[in-house]
Every structure is written in structure tokens, then in C-alpha cells.
Amino acid sequence: MRSFITRVADDMASLYRELADVYAENHRVKAALAAWQSEQTPAPDHGAHRRLR
């Protein structure tokens, strides 16, 4: 019984490490996407919304 509990604990620890890796990769992907999106967005044209007189 003790060896089974040890195996389950080891498996759970391994899964938690993998989950932490997935969260870290997710953060890296989101940061890269945000950076790419900000590079693709054109600079605002502040004079475009003025009324012509």
C-alpha cells in the first residue's frame, strides 16, 4: 500500500510540474501575441477626427 501511495504522490508531483510549465508557456505565448499585435496596430492619427471648416 505504501508503494502505491508513493507512486501516486510522484505522479501528482510530475503533473503539477507539467502544469506549471504549461502555464509558463501560456504566459510567454500571450506576451508574444500582445507584442506582435501592438506592432501591427497603426499609430493613431489625431488629426483625422477633426471637423473641416
C-alpha positions, 0 to 999 in steps of 0.5 A, a space after each residue: 500500500 505504501 508503494 502505491 501511495 508513493 507512486 501516486 504522490 510522484 505522479 501528482 508531483 510530475 503533473 503539477 510540474 507539467 502544469 506549471 510549465 504549461 502555464 509558463 508557456 501560456 504566459 510567454 505565448 500571450 506576451 508574444 501575441 500582445 507584442 506582435 499585435 501592438 506592432 501591427 496596430 497603426 499609430 493613431 492619427 489625431 488629426 483625422 477626427 477633426 471637423 473641416 471648416 
